[in-house]
Amino acid sequence: MNNPISRRRFNLSTLEGASAVAIGVGVPGHWTQTLAATLSEQRAKDDRILVVVQLTGGNDGLNTIIPFADERYQKARPKLAISASDVLSLNSQTGLHPSMRGIASLVEERKFCIVNGVGYPDPNRSHFESMDIWHSCQRKESRSNDGWLGRLFASNGDPERTDSFGLHLGTEQMPLALAGRGVQTPSLATVEQLRWKGTSKSNLDGEVVATMSRSQAGTDTESSLLDFVTASTSAAMQASKQLDKAMATPDKAGDFPDSQLGEKLKVISRLILAGLKTQVYYVTLDGFDTHANQLVAHASLIRQWSDALKAFHKRLADAGDSDRVLVFTFSEFGRRVAENASQGTDHGAAAPAYLSGPNLGVSMLGEQPSLSDLDDGDVKFNTDFRCVYASIVEDWLGMPSKNVLLGDHPKLDGLKFS
């Protein structure tokens, strides 16, 4: 008798011929096999979810949270400054970009918090290096191959857990933030990758047996492998059916904007409301590297983010789930204070970060960076981004942050999650 093949080897290679357990390319098998179970389980009411929105390219913080009462802002940006009459005022000194009406309503509901002046010491103005610093909490010379969320997943303390802590949705490369040792995080271009692509269950047994015969599997393993594949396939088909039902639920007219980010957040809202136990979702919105002709492009991007975020939180609030979903929005750096000759702005340093979802009790944390005390033309940071992470990890997700952030970092002063 030939050597029996292992269950792992059968699952990863032999089944390719039978096309039996094929939900989606790039989706870890352990996750898809338990997807149906996680959808059918009743989620605890206090289970909390984090959604990370990455604004890629370096969002202009000064034209997002606008110091309209500071004459130095107007002077540094004769063409790009937003008029005080157009700003959506937060107080007598600052306000939101006029495209951010969706977020303005979240501020009124006390469900949006601006964290001013977020950055890190000795800022790096390279997109890739600065983003990697945010993702890994490490500089290049000492960097490992894991990210802060990957370390969070790896330290969850439950080695038997088979569903995924995280999910990346988008066509771009998996963010370093999600990489962790011994952690498999699905990265999906679309939710279609979670849908069943195999044969009908009535043909399953015959296909598996035929494939096993071609692989010369021993009779001692045939029964157990057949049971394993049949169970996996049944779970996959059940999961796909449940996802189809969740994704087919019609949206109310105008609920989600017809945009890249709107579509991503719509999918995430449906997965959450379908009962998926994934704890962290990660999406990106690109295009914020506004070196030229910034006014129109930036207004469009900020509106897309604002409208999608408002729709997302409204959908969850309508379903009674808004208090357990926190959205964290960030960019790798801000822009320089002065506009350039191309009616744009170049790479800067500190910028606001944003929290939204539950009742946060406060709409702004930290002081607006001074425009008179600059660092080589950039505003100085006054809040280390790892302090934001510390609050999220400890106070929102309820886990220790020291190993996740590779050091002790104080939590944000004044932020309370209800």
C-alpha positions as CSV (number, residue, x, y, z in Angstrom):
1,M,0.0,0.0,0.0
2,N,1.3,3.5,-0.8
3,N,2.0,5.9,1.9
4,P,-1.2,7.6,3.1
5,I,-1.4,11.3,2.3
6,S,-2.0,13.8,5.1
7,R,-5.2,15.7,5.6
8,R,-3.3,19.0,5.1
9,R,-1.7,17.8,1.9
10,F,-5.0,16.6,0.6
11,N,-6.7,19.9,1.5
12,L,-4.0,22.1,-0.2
13,S,-3.3,20.1,-3.3
14,T,-5.4,17.1,-4.1
15,L,-8.7,19.0,-3.8
16,E,-7.6,21.3,-6.6
17,G,-8.4,18.5,-9.0
18,A,-11.9,17.9,-7.5
19,S,-12.7,21.6,-7.3
20,A,-14.6,20.7,-4.2
21,V,-13.6,23.2,-1.5
22,A,-13.1,26.4,-3.5
23,I,-14.6,29.5,-1.9
24,G,-12.0,32.0,-3.0
25,V,-8.4,32.4,-4.0
26,G,-6.3,33.8,-1.2
27,V,-8.8,33.0,1.6
28,P,-7.2,30.8,4.3
29,G,-8.9,27.4,4.4
30,H,-9.2,27.3,8.2
31,W,-11.3,30.5,8.0
32,T,-13.6,29.4,5.2
33,Q,-14.2,26.0,6.9
34,T,-15.5,27.8,10.0
35,L,-17.3,30.7,8.3
36,A,-20.7,29.0,8.4
37,A,-20.3,28.3,12.1
38,T,-19.3,31.9,12.9
39,L,-22.2,33.2,11.0
40,S,-24.7,31.0,12.7
41,E,-23.4,31.7,16.3
42,Q,-25.1,34.4,18.3
43,R,-22.6,37.2,18.8
44,A,-22.3,38.5,22.3
45,K,-23.8,41.9,22.7
46,D,-20.6,43.3,24.1
47,D,-18.3,42.0,21.3
48,R,-16.5,45.0,19.9
49,I,-15.4,45.6,16.3
50,L,-12.7,47.8,14.9
51,V,-12.8,49.1,11.3
52,V,-9.6,50.8,10.1
53,V,-9.8,53.3,7.2
54,Q,-6.4,54.2,5.7
55,L,-6.3,57.5,3.7
56,T,-3.3,56.7,1.5
57,G,-1.1,59.3,0.1
58,G,-0.9,61.8,3.0
59,N,-4.2,63.6,3.7
60,D,-4.0,67.4,4.1
61,G,-4.9,67.8,7.7
62,L,-5.0,71.6,7.5
63,N,-7.7,71.5,4.8
64,T,-9.6,68.8,6.7
65,I,-9.7,70.4,10.2
66,I,-9.3,74.0,9.2
67,P,-7.8,76.7,11.5
68,F,-9.9,79.3,9.7
69,A,-9.5,82.0,12.3
70,D,-5.6,81.9,12.1
71,E,-4.4,84.5,9.6
72,R,-1.2,82.5,9.1
73,Y,-3.3,79.7,7.5
74,Q,-4.8,82.1,5.0
75,K,-1.4,83.7,4.3
76,A,0.4,80.4,3.8
77,R,-2.3,79.3,1.3
78,P,-3.5,82.2,-0.8
79,K,-5.1,79.8,-3.4
80,L,-5.8,76.7,-1.3
81,A,-7.2,78.2,2.0
82,I,-10.9,77.4,2.6
83,S,-12.8,80.5,3.3
84,A,-14.1,81.0,6.8
85,S,-17.6,81.6,5.4
86,D,-17.5,78.1,3.9
87,V,-16.1,76.1,6.8
88,L,-18.4,74.0,8.9
89,S,-17.5,75.5,12.3
90,L,-16.6,73.3,15.2
91,N,-15.8,76.3,17.4
92,S,-14.6,79.9,17.1
93,Q,-11.2,78.8,15.8
94,T,-11.6,75.6,13.7
95,G,-14.0,73.8,11.4
96,L,-14.5,71.0,9.0
97,H,-14.0,71.1,5.2
98,P,-17.3,72.1,3.6
99,S,-17.5,68.7,1.9
100,M,-17.7,66.9,5.3
101,R,-21.4,67.4,6.1
102,G,-21.8,63.7,6.8
103,I,-19.1,63.9,9.4
104,A,-20.5,67.2,10.8
105,S,-23.7,65.3,11.7
106,L,-21.7,62.6,13.4
107,V,-19.9,65.4,15.5
108,E,-23.3,66.7,16.5
109,E,-24.3,63.2,17.6
110,R,-21.0,63.0,19.7
111,K,-20.0,60.0,17.6
112,F,-16.9,61.6,15.9
113,C,-13.7,62.6,17.6
114,I,-10.7,64.5,16.1
115,V,-7.3,63.7,17.6
116,N,-5.1,66.7,16.7
117,G,-1.4,66.7,15.9
118,V,-0.9,63.0,15.6
119,G,2.6,61.8,14.4
120,Y,5.9,60.6,15.7
121,P,9.4,61.9,16.5
122,D,11.8,62.6,13.6
123,P,9.1,62.2,10.9
124,N,9.8,60.5,7.7
125,R,8.4,62.0,4.5
126,S,8.5,58.9,2.3
127,H,5.1,57.4,1.7
128,F,6.3,53.9,2.1
129,E,8.6,54.3,5.1
130,S,6.1,56.5,7.0
131,M,3.3,54.1,6.4
132,D,5.4,51.2,7.5
133,I,6.2,53.1,10.7
134,W,2.5,53.5,11.3
135,H,1.8,49.8,10.5
136,S,4.7,48.3,12.5
137,C,5.4,50.8,15.2
138,Q,9.1,50.3,14.2
139,R,11.7,52.1,12.2
140,K,13.3,50.3,9.3
141,E,16.6,49.5,11.0
142,S,14.8,47.5,13.7
143,R,11.7,46.4,11.9
144,S,10.4,42.9,12.1
145,N,7.9,41.5,9.5
146,D,4.8,41.9,11.6
147,G,2.4,44.8,12.2
148,W,0.5,46.1,15.3
149,L,-2.7,44.4,14.4
150,G,-1.0,41.2,13.4
151,R,0.7,41.1,16.9
152,L,-2.7,41.8,18.4
153,F,-4.2,38.8,16.6
154,A,-1.2,36.6,17.5
155,S,-1.6,37.5,21.2
156,N,-5.3,36.8,21.5
157,G,-4.5,33.9,23.8
158,D,-6.7,31.3,22.1
159,P,-4.6,29.1,19.9
160,E,-7.6,26.9,19.0
161,R,-9.5,29.8,17.5
162,T,-10.2,29.0,13.9
163,D,-12.1,32.0,12.6
164,S,-10.1,35.1,11.6
165,F,-9.5,38.1,13.8
166,G,-9.0,40.3,10.8
167,L,-10.2,40.9,7.2
168,H,-8.7,43.1,4.5
169,L,-11.0,44.2,1.8
170,G,-9.5,45.7,-1.4
171,T,-7.4,45.1,-4.4
172,E,-4.2,46.6,-2.9
173,Q,-1.5,44.6,-1.2
174,M,-2.3,43.3,2.3
175,P,-1.3,46.0,4.7
176,L,1.8,45.3,6.9
177,A,-0.4,46.3,9.9
178,L,-2.2,42.9,9.6
179,A,0.9,40.7,9.3
180,G,1.6,38.5,12.3
181,R,3.6,35.4,13.1
182,G,1.4,32.3,12.8
183,V,-1.6,34.5,11.7
184,Q,-3.5,34.1,8.5
185,T,-5.6,37.1,7.6
186,P,-7.9,36.9,4.5
187,S,-7.3,39.6,1.9
188,L,-10.3,39.9,-0.5
189,A,-10.6,42.0,-3.6
190,T,-14.4,41.6,-3.4
191,V,-16.9,39.7,-1.3
192,E,-17.3,37.4,-4.3
193,Q,-14.2,35.5,-3.1
194,L,-16.2,34.3,-0.2
195,R,-18.9,32.7,-2.3
196,W,-19.1,29.0,-3.2
197,K,-17.4,28.2,-6.5
198,G,-17.4,24.4,-6.3
199,T,-19.6,21.6,-7.6
200,S,-22.9,20.7,-6.1
201,K,-22.9,18.5,-3.0
202,S,-24.6,15.6,-4.8
203,N,-21.5,15.3,-7.0
204,L,-19.0,15.8,-4.1
205,D,-18.4,12.2,-3.0
206,G,-17.7,10.9,-6.5
207,E,-15.3,13.7,-7.3
208,V,-13.4,13.3,-4.0
209,V,-13.1,9.5,-4.4
210,A,-12.0,9.9,-8.0
211,T,-9.4,12.5,-7.0
212,M,-8.2,10.3,-4.2
213,S,-7.8,7.4,-6.6
214,R,-5.7,9.5,-9.0
215,S,-3.6,10.5,-6.0
216,Q,-3.2,6.8,-4.9
217,A,-4.6,7.5,-1.4
218,G,-4.5,4.5,0.9
219,T,-7.8,2.9,2.0
220,D,-7.1,3.7,5.6
221,T,-7.2,7.4,4.9
222,E,-10.0,7.4,2.4
223,S,-12.9,7.4,4.8
224,S,-11.6,10.1,7.1
225,L,-10.5,12.3,4.3
226,L,-13.9,12.0,2.6
227,D,-15.6,12.9,5.8
228,F,-13.3,15.9,6.2
229,V,-13.8,17.2,2.7
230,T,-17.6,16.6,2.9
231,A,-17.8,18.6,6.1
232,S,-15.6,21.4,4.8
233,T,-17.6,21.6,1.6
234,S,-21.0,21.6,3.5
235,A,-19.7,24.4,5.7
236,A,-18.5,26.4,2.7
237,M,-21.8,26.0,0.9
238,Q,-23.7,27.0,4.0
239,A,-21.5,30.0,4.5
240,S,-21.9,31.1,0.9
241,K,-25.7,30.8,1.2
242,Q,-25.8,32.9,4.3
243,L,-23.5,35.5,2.8
244,D,-25.6,35.6,-0.4
245,K,-28.6,36.3,1.9
246,A,-26.8,39.0,3.8
247,M,-25.5,40.7,0.6
248,A,-28.8,40.5,-1.1
249,T,-30.5,42.6,1.6
250,P,-31.6,45.8,-0.3
251,D,-30.2,49.1,0.8
252,K,-32.5,52.0,1.3
253,A,-32.2,54.6,-1.5
254,G,-29.2,56.8,-0.8
255,D,-27.9,54.8,2.2
256,F,-24.5,54.3,0.7
257,P,-22.8,56.6,-1.8
258,D,-21.8,55.0,-5.1
259,S,-18.1,55.2,-4.5
260,Q,-15.1,53.0,-3.8
261,L,-15.1,53.5,-0.1
262,G,-18.9,53.5,0.0
263,E,-19.0,50.0,-1.5
264,K,-16.3,48.7,0.8
265,L,-18.1,49.9,3.9
266,K,-21.4,48.7,2.7
267,V,-19.9,45.2,2.4
268,I,-18.4,45.4,5.9
269,S,-21.7,46.6,7.3
270,R,-23.5,43.6,5.8
271,L,-20.8,41.1,7.1
272,I,-21.1,42.6,10.6
273,L,-24.9,42.5,10.6
274,A,-24.8,38.9,9.2
275,G,-23.0,37.9,12.3
276,L,-19.5,37.4,11.1
277,K,-17.2,37.2,14.2
278,T,-14.2,38.9,12.6
279,Q,-13.1,41.6,15.0
280,V,-11.0,43.9,12.8
281,Y,-11.7,45.1,9.2
282,Y,-9.2,47.1,7.1
283,V,-9.9,49.2,4.1
284,T,-8.1,52.0,2.2
285,L,-8.9,55.0,0.1
286,D,-6.1,56.2,-2.2
287,G,-5.4,59.4,-3.9
288,F,-4.4,61.8,-1.2
289,D,-1.0,62.7,-2.6
290,T,-2.2,66.1,-3.8
291,H,1.0,67.8,-5.1
292,A,-1.0,69.7,-7.8
293,N,-4.5,71.1,-8.3
294,Q,-5.5,70.1,-4.8
295,L,-8.7,71.9,-4.2
296,V,-11.1,69.9,-6.4
297,A,-9.4,66.5,-5.9
298,H,-9.2,66.8,-2.1
299,A,-12.7,68.0,-1.8
300,S,-13.9,64.9,-3.7
301,L,-11.9,62.5,-1.6
302,I,-13.0,64.1,1.7
303,R,-16.6,64.0,0.6
304,Q,-16.3,60.3,-0.4
305,W,-14.9,59.5,3.1
306,S,-17.4,61.6,4.9
307,D,-20.5,60.3,3.1
308,A,-19.4,56.7,3.3
309,L,-18.6,57.0,7.0
310,K,-22.0,58.6,7.7
311,A,-23.8,55.9,5.7
312,F,-21.9,53.2,7.5
313,H,-22.7,54.4,11.0
314,K,-26.3,55.1,10.0
315,R,-26.7,51.5,8.8
316,L,-25.3,50.1,12.1
317,A,-27.3,52.5,14.2
318,D,-30.5,51.5,12.4
319,A,-29.7,47.9,13.3
320,G,-28.9,48.7,16.9
321,D,-25.2,47.9,16.4
322,S,-23.6,51.3,16.4
323,D,-22.2,51.2,20.0
324,R,-20.0,48.2,19.3
325,V,-18.3,49.3,16.1
326,L,-15.4,51.8,16.2
327,V,-13.9,53.3,13.1
328,F,-10.3,54.6,13.2
329,T,-9.2,56.8,10.2
330,F,-5.6,57.8,9.6
331,S,-3.1,58.8,7.0
332,E,0.7,58.3,6.9
333,F,1.4,62.0,7.3
334,G,-0.1,65.4,6.6
335,R,1.0,68.1,4.1
336,R,3.2,71.1,4.5
337,V,1.7,74.3,5.7
338,A,2.5,76.4,2.7
339,E,1.0,75.6,-0.7
340,N,3.4,75.0,-3.6
341,A,3.6,76.6,-7.0
342,S,1.3,73.9,-8.6
343,Q,-1.6,74.8,-6.3
344,G,-1.0,71.7,-4.2
345,T,0.8,70.8,-1.1
346,D,3.9,68.6,-0.5
347,H,4.6,65.9,2.1
348,G,4.4,67.1,5.6
349,A,4.4,65.5,9.1
350,A,1.7,65.6,11.8
351,A,-2.0,65.6,11.0
352,P,-5.3,64.7,12.7
353,A,-6.5,61.1,13.2
354,Y,-10.1,60.3,13.7
355,L,-12.3,58.0,15.8
356,S,-16.0,57.5,15.1
357,G,-18.9,55.2,15.9
358,P,-19.9,54.9,19.6
359,N,-20.7,57.9,21.8
360,L,-17.2,59.2,22.4
361,G,-18.2,62.0,24.8
362,V,-15.7,64.4,23.2
363,S,-15.4,65.9,19.7
364,M,-11.7,67.0,19.9
365,L,-8.6,65.8,21.7
366,G,-5.2,67.5,21.8
367,E,-4.4,71.0,20.8
368,Q,-4.4,72.2,17.2
369,P,-0.7,72.4,16.2
370,S,0.7,75.9,16.1
371,L,1.3,77.6,12.8
372,S,3.9,79.9,14.2
373,D,6.1,77.1,15.7
374,L,7.0,74.9,12.7
375,D,9.5,72.2,12.1
376,D,11.1,72.9,8.7
377,G,7.7,74.1,7.4
378,D,5.6,71.4,9.0
379,V,3.4,71.5,12.0
380,K,4.8,69.6,15.0
381,F,3.2,66.5,16.4
382,N,1.9,66.6,19.9
383,T,0.3,63.1,20.1
384,D,2.2,60.0,19.3
385,F,0.2,57.7,17.1
386,R,1.0,54.8,19.4
387,C,-1.0,56.5,22.1
388,V,-4.0,56.4,19.9
389,Y,-3.3,52.7,19.3
390,A,-3.0,52.1,23.0
391,S,-6.4,53.5,23.7
392,I,-7.9,51.4,20.9
393,V,-6.2,48.2,22.0
394,E,-6.8,48.6,25.8
395,D,-10.0,50.5,26.2
396,W,-11.8,49.4,23.1
397,L,-10.6,45.8,22.4
398,G,-9.8,45.1,26.0
399,M,-6.3,43.7,25.5
400,P,-2.9,44.7,26.8
401,S,-1.0,47.0,24.5
402,K,2.7,46.7,25.5
403,N,3.6,43.7,23.3
404,V,1.3,44.9,20.5
405,L,3.0,48.3,20.4
406,L,6.5,47.1,21.4
407,G,6.6,49.3,24.4
408,D,4.6,51.3,27.0
409,H,2.6,54.2,25.5
410,P,0.1,56.2,27.5
411,K,-3.5,56.2,26.4
412,L,-5.2,59.3,25.1
413,D,-6.2,61.7,27.9
414,G,-9.9,62.4,28.0
415,L,-11.1,59.7,25.7
416,K,-13.8,57.4,27.1
417,F,-15.5,54.7,25.2
418,S,-19.1,54.4,26.5
